[in-house]
């Protein structure tokens, strides 16, 4: 598809969020839309993260769109390639792949208050749109560490989300910087092939058993032929995961059984007391993302692996130098230090009604939105996986579908009421976020004794949702027009000199 000059709705990104929005807009008869995607395929996070061992840490049956169940999962936790194949199939079967303009990145989107639309500049040209829907997600832009001399390193260097498959790491000295969700999947795979592997840890993670299993042939056949069985699995898993909410948001001490399971996992995987002590977390379980693995601790204990806990002081052409002065020879560095979550780069490219970028607005007042979806001063902007919508316990797909339902009802309301533009009232947005942050004070994320990527520069958790997912769905079940200021359609000239509006 070529980029049109004007669409009613412009969607940015073709991962779970963008595809869900596109499919549901099509169902509603909102056919005048386009999806722009900077890459050459759909998939988002699951297209980009192709590192060895990449796998989902949410059970497969819960990690799919409710209206497009996948009956072909091979195991209880699905690997990256299967999720990517699922998203490709969903896009194809629901007829939205041909609505995607590939190889096209948003450079800037500016709200035109007089014309009541967004003027967007992309790498493929310019397009205007009545509404702008961002579906880029929180894990799309890799974050490199600020290390002295990193640009002087002469070996292979890449982020886990931009894996360089042309580099053969077999028989090499490799360093993995970071011990988060990606790193604990990468380390066991690299341990198998590297001559030596250094794992640089700033904070020890909590790692519970994965309890993964491959579905048997009869079970896969049953899931394929009996749709009700998949729904039963999904429902059971959903409610089991909702049972974690009190531990995260109300009484962190309820996590003690999970902490004991993690300690058992640690003791089973690492026998050396000194190494085990360095791999033991010093904060309450849940404060940082809880990780799942049966192979991470045995990999750390392998003869060809060193866990390095002294901070990195600098990087030279061929070594990593730690704060104790030790030089660690290295041929390749894998950076697994996460993403820009509290300062999303897409926010630098969106300019609102008062000429300020979304990044400037959030820098001044903190990353915030109304219901995690709309932002004061940015009319007709819908942010999927926006501020305080991520989860520490369940599937983000549930949140995405809830936000898309809210988007759909907003568009229906705009159409039936003749609104050209909507934006949340200042009081509504302030009340929503004040209540969120009040609720956040008692959560394990704020009281658990850690510093995590959930917190912004001011120490505020602007990433996670501090209640149950069914509460989120209820709160976004309908578009609450009374919380918004609306502008009626007017006859104005668009970029092509044609009439827009009534």
N, C-alpha and C positions, 0 to 999 in steps of 0.2 A: 504493500500500500504506500502511495506517495502522500506526503504531508499536505493536507488541504489548507486553504487560506483561512477558513473559519469553520469552527465546530461549536455546537452548544456545550459540549463537555470534553475537556482534555484531561486524560489520565496519564500520570507519569509513573512508569514502572510496570513490569509484567510478571511480578511474582504472585504469591497468593493474593495480596491485596488488589493489585491492578486487574488480575484476571477475574476475581470475584466481582469487582465493581463492573467490569465490562459485561460479564455474563448477565448480571442482574439488571443493568440498564437495558440490555437487549430484550430481556423478558418483559420489561415495563414499556416497551415501545419507544424508548429513548435512543433512537438509532443514529442520531447525529452526534457521534463522538469518535475520538481517535485515541489510541494508546501510543505514547512514544516510549521507546526503549533504547537505551544507549548501546546495548550489546546486540548480538546477532541471533539471539534466541530468547524464548521466555524462560522463567524459572527463578529469577532473582537470587536470593541467598543460595538456593540449591543448585543453581547453574554455576555460581561463582566459587563455591567452596568444594573443590575437588581434591582436597588433600587426602593422603592415605589414611584410611580408617574413618572417613567422614560418615557420620551416622546421626540420626535424630535421637534426642534423649526424652522424647515424649512418645508413648506407645503408638504404634502404627494406626490402630483402629480409630484413634482420636485425632490423628494428624492428617485429616483430609477434609475437604469441603463437604458439609452435611448433605448437599444436594447432588454430590458426585462421589459416592463412595468408591473406594478402590478395593476390589475383591481379589487382587493379585499380590498382596504383600507376602513376602517370603518368610518374614519373621516378626516377632512381637515388637522389635524396634527396627525401623526401616533404614537401610543404607541410603546414602546420598543419591546414587544413580537411580534407585527405584522412585524416589520422590521427584526427581527431575523428570523421569519418564512419565510419571503420573501427571505432572503439571503440563507437559507437552501434549499428552493425550486429552486432558480436560480442555485446553485451549482449542485443539483441533475439533473435538467432538461437539463443543458448544459453539463453534463457528466464530470465535473471536480472534483467532490467530491472524486472519486476514485484515483485522482492524488495527494491527500493530504496525507502527512505522519503526522498523529496526534501524540500528546505527544512528539513532537520533537522540541527542542529549539536550536537556533544557539548559540554556545559558542564562536567561533572565525572564521572569514573568512580572509584569507591572500592571497594577490595577488602574484602569482608566475610569475615573468616576463620572465623567461627562457621558461617555459612551456606555457605561455600565457593563464593562467586560474586561477580561484579562488580555493584555497584549504580550505575546510570548515570542521570544527569540530563541531559536534552537539551532543546532549544528546543521539542520537540513532546511533552514529558512524560517520565515515568520508565520505565526498563526494566531488568530484571536479566538477566544472562547468565553462563553457566558460563565461557566463554572470551571474551577481548576481542582482536580483531585490528585493528591500526592499519595502514591503507593510505593514509596521507595524503601520503607521499613527502617528500623533502627540499626540493623546489622549490615549495612550496605557499603559504608565508606570505611576502609581499614585505617586504623590508627597506629602509626609508627612511633616507637619510643624516642624520646629526646636524649640521645646518647652522643657524647662527644666523640668525634672521629668516625661515626658510622658511615659517612660518605667516603671515607678513605679506605674502607674494607675492599680488598681485591678479589675475594672469593664470591661465591653465589650468595645472594641476599634477597629474600622475598618474604612477603606476609603470607600467613596461612590461607587467607582468602584469595590470594593471587598466586597460587602454587605454580612453580615453574617446572613443568613435567619434562623439559628438555635436560634438566640437571639430574645426573645419575649420582645418588648419594651412597650407593653401595661401596663399602670399603673406605669411606671418607670420615674425617673428623667433623661432626655436626654439632651445632648448638641450637637448642630450642629456648627462646626467650619467652617466658610466661608459663603459667600452670593453670590456665582456665579451661573452659569447656572444649575448645579445639585442641589445646596442647595435650590433654590427657588421652585424646584419641590418636594424636600423631605420634606421641612418644613410644607407645608399644610397637607401632609399625616401623619406626626408624631404628629402634633398638635391635630389630631382627637383621638389619642390613648394614648399619654403620659400623665402622671400625671402632669408633668411640663416640659417645653421645654425652654432651653436657646439657643438663636441664637447669635453667636459671630461674630460681623461685624467689619471688618477693614475699608472698604470703602463701602458706600451705592451704590447699583447698580441702573441704570436706568431700570425701568420695564414698558413696554408698554402693553396695553391690548392684550390678546392672540387671540381673535376673532376665537376661535375654534368652530367647529360644527360637529355633526355627520351627515353623509350622510343619506338621507332618503332611504327607500327601493326602490322607483322608480328610484332615482338618482343612486344608486349602480347598479341596473339592467341595466340602460342606459350606465354606465361606463363599465360594463362587456360586453355588446353586441355591443356597438358602439365604436370601438377603436379610431375613429377620435375625439370623445368627450374628451377622456383622453388627446390626443395630443393637443387639443385646450386649455384645462385647463392648461397643462404644459407650453405651449407657453405664455399664458397670465400671468401666475405667474412668469415665467422667466423674461419677459420684465418689469414687475412691480418691481421686485427686482433689476434689473439693474438700475432702476431709482434712487436707493439710492446712486449709486457710486459717483456722484458729491458732495453729502453731506459729504461723508467720505474722499474723496481724493482731493477736490478742494476748496469748500466753506462750511466749517462747519456750517456757519450761516443758511444754507438751512435746517438744522435739527431742527430749532425752532418749526415748527408745530408738529414734533414728540415729542419734549420736552414738549410742552403743553399737548399733549395727555397723556404722562407719568405722568405729574403733576395731571391731572384730575383723572387718575387711582389711584394715591397715595391718593388724597383727598377723593375719594370715598371709599377706603379701610380702611383708618385710620382717625378717627375723632379727636383723642387726639392730640392737637397742639404740645406738647413736643415730643411725639413719632414720629409724622410726621416730625418734624424738624430733628430728628436724622436719619430718613430714607430717607432724601432728599439728592441727590448727590450734590457734590460741584465742579464738573467738567462738561465739555461739553458732551452732549449725543453723543455716538459713540466712545469716547476715550477708553472706555472699552467695552466689548461685551454687546450689547443691549439684554435684557432679555424679555421674554414674559410670562405673567401670569395674570390671573384674581383672583387667590386665595392666592397669597403670602402675600399681604398687609393685607387682612382680618385675615389671620393666625397670623401675627405679632401682630395684635390688640386684639387677643383672651386673655381671662383672665388667661389661663394657660401658656402663652408665655411671656418671657422677651427678649428684644433686648439689648444685652450687647455690648457697644461700647468702653469700656475701654480695652486696650490691655491685652492679657493673659501674666501674669508674670511667672507662673509655674503651674505644675500639680502635685497633691499629690495622695495618694492611693485612696482617695474618693472625691476629690474636684478639681475644677479649681480655681486658685487664679489670680485675675486681678490686674492691676497696682495700683489700689486704695486700695489694701489690703483686699478686700472683698473675702471671700471663698464661692464658689458656689458649694453646694453638687451636686453630679452627679453619676448616676448608669451606664450610657453608653455614650460614645463619638463617634459621627459620624464625620469623617474628610472629608470635602468637599473642599479641598484646591487645586484642579486641578492636573496637570500633568507636566512632564518634557518636555516642548515644545521647549525651546531654547537650551537645553542640552540633546538631546535624548539619552538614554542609549545604543541603538543599535549602536551608533557611536563608543562606546568603544570597540566594538567587530569586527570592520572592519579595517583591516590593509592594507594600500596602497603600492604603488610601492616602496616608499622610507623607508618602515618599520615604518611609523607613523600611528597611528590610526586616523580614521576620527574625533574622539573627540579631539585629539591633534591638528589636522589641524585646526579645527574650533575654538578651544580655542586660538590659535595663531593669526588667521586672521578673526575670526568671522564666524558664521554659514552662508555658502554661497555655491551656486551651479550655474551651467550654465543652464538657463531656469528652475531652480528649480529641475533639474532632474539628471544631470551628474556633476561630480566633478573632477577637475584637480588632477592628481596624483593617481586616483582610476579608472583604466581602466575597461571598461565593467561593471561599476556599475550604476544602474538606481534607483534613489530614488524617489518613488512615495509619494506624499504629502511631498515634500522636502522643503528646505528653501524658504520662501516668496511665498508659493503657497496656504496658507490657506485664507479663506474668512471671511469678516465681514458682508456680506450681502446676500449671496446666497448659493447654494448647492455645497458641496465639490465633489459630484459625477461628476459634469460637469468638474471640474479640473482634477479629476482622469482619466476620459475618454480622455481628451486632452493629458495628459502625456502618457497614454497607446498608443495612436495613434502615438506619437513621438517615443516611444520605438519600435513599430512595424516597422516603416519606417527605424529606425536605424538598426534593425536586417536584414531587406530586403537589405539595402545598404551593410552591412557587408557581406552578403551571395553573392550578385551579384558581388561585387568588390573584394572578396577574402580577406577581412580584418579579422585578428584574434583578434585585440584589437583596441579600439578607446578611446580617452579621449579628453575633450575640451582643446583648446589652452589657455594658461594663459591669453593672451590679450583678448580673447573672453569672458572668465569668468569674468575678471576684468571689462571690459566695461559693461557687463550686470548688474553687481551688483552696479557699480558706478551710472549708470542711475537709478536703482531701488532706491537707497538711496537718490539720488537727488530728485526724485519724492516724496519720503516719507516725506521730510522735511515739506511739506505743508499740510499733511494729519491731520485729527483730532486725529489720534492715537499718533502723535508726538506733536501736539500743543494744545490738549484739556485739559491739566492740570491734568493728572492722571498718575499713575504708574501701568502698566498692565503686564500680562503674555506674551504680544506680544513683550516686550522689553528684550534684553539680559543684561548681567552684564555691558555692555558698553553703555547702553541706546539706542542701535540700534534695530529697528524693523526688525527682521529676520524671522518673521512668516507670515505676511500678504502680499497679492498681492495688489498693490496700483493702479490698473487699472480695467477696465471692464473684465468680464470673456470671452467675445467674442474676446477681444484683445489677451488674453492669448491663446485662441484656435487658433487664426490666427498665432501667433508667433510659435506655436508648430505643425502647420499643416503638415510640412515636416521636415525631418531630414536634417539639413544644414551641409553637410560633410565638407565644407570649413572652418567651425569653429572648426574642430577637427584634431588631429594628429592620423594617422592610421598606424597600423603595419600589414604587410602581414602575411598570414598563412605560417608557416614553419614546417618542419618535426621534431618533438621533441618527447621525450618519456614521456608518462604520468605516473601516480602513479603505474600503473599496468605493466609498461614496454612495452606498446603497442604504436604504432605510432599515433600521433595526428597531424592533419593538412594535408597538401598536400603530 
